[in-house]
Each structure stands twice: as C-alpha cells, then as structure tokens.
C-alpha cells in the first residue's frame, strides 16, 4: 500500500465519519450531485484560482454559485470534525507527520 493511498483512504474515512456525525439536514435532503462529501472533498483538493476552473478540472458540472450556496449550508464543525478524525487516524497508524495544537 502506497503512502498516497493510505492518506487518501484515511481522508475518505474521516470525511464520511464527519458527515455521518452531522446527521440529516433539510438543506441536503433533495437529490443533488453536490453532497456534503463532494463539497468537502472539492474544497480540500482545491488549488486556488477560479472556482469555475476548479469545478471544470474536478469534472463537476455545476455553477460556482451552487457550490458557494452549498458550502454555506455546511456547518464549520463538520470540517473540524473531518480534520480531527484524520489526525486521530494518522496518530493511531503513526503513518503521517503528527500535527499538534
């Protein structure tokens, strides 16, 4: 298993865990390609620059406005929870550099 694969698997687990902990929300109840997981992954992977360019590169066919509106519907605690879950996994596996606060 490569280092990049290990980090990716840990990140995916952390995001799924954080999203599951936040529960169902009326804002995300309709069928949409912009799920909480998709938005979080998109924002983590964004390299800066134009949001339209980032969406095009990611292959997500929605407007920048839709992403901005969906982002506003996600509680910042979900992002924190995903980050803390990733760090917890990293510390348990001792496979990444440990970051302390």
N, C-alpha and C positions, 0 to 999 in steps of 0.2 A: 504494500500500500504506500503510495507516494505521500509526501508531506502536504502537497496541494490538495489531494483527495481527502486527507484527514481533516484539514481545516474546513474544506467545503462541507463535508459530512457533519462536522460539529456545528458549523454555522446554520445549516439547514435544520438540524435538530433544535438549536437554540431559537430560531425564528418560529418553528412550528410550536414549540413549547410556550413561547411568549404569546403567540396569537391564541392558543388554546386557553391560556390563563385569563385572557381579557374577556372571554365569553362572547356571546352573540350580541350584535349591536343592530339596532334598527337601520342605521346608515349603511350597513353592509348586507342587508337582507336580500336585496334583489340580485338577480343573476348578472354578473359583470366580470369582465376579464381583469379588472383591477381589484383583486382581492387584497387583504391586508398583507399576506405573504408576498405577493407580487410587488406591491408598493415598497415594502421594507427592503426586499432584495434589490429592486431598482435603485433605491436611494443609497444603499450600501455600495453598490457597484458603480455608481455614477462617478465619472472622472472630472466633472466640471464642464463649463461651457453651456451651450444652448440645450435646454430641456428637450426641444424638438429633435435635436441631433442624437441625444442620449436615447430617446424613445425609438428613433429610427434604427440605431445601432443594436438596441435590445430586441428589435422586431416586434415591438408592442404598438399596435395601430390604434392609438387614442390621441386626443389632443393634450397639449401641455396643461390646458385649463382643467381638464378632467383629472389629471394627476394631482394638480395643486389642490383641487377640491377634495379628492380622496385622502390626500396627505393630511389635510386639516381635520379630517374625521378620525384620525388615529391618535389616541392618547399618547403623549410622550412617554408615559410609563411603560408602554409596550416596547418601545425602542430600548429603554433602560433594561427592561426585563430580558430582552434578547441578548443584549451585551453582557449582562451579568451571567446569564446561562452559558454563553460561550466561554467566558472566563472561568466559570466553575468547571466546565468540561475540560478546558485546557489545563487547569491546575490538577485535576484528577488524573488526566492522561500524562501530564508533565511533558507534553509534546510541543508546546509553543513557549514563547517567552512569557513569563508571568508579569502582569501589569498590576501594580498595587495603587491604591488610592489613599 
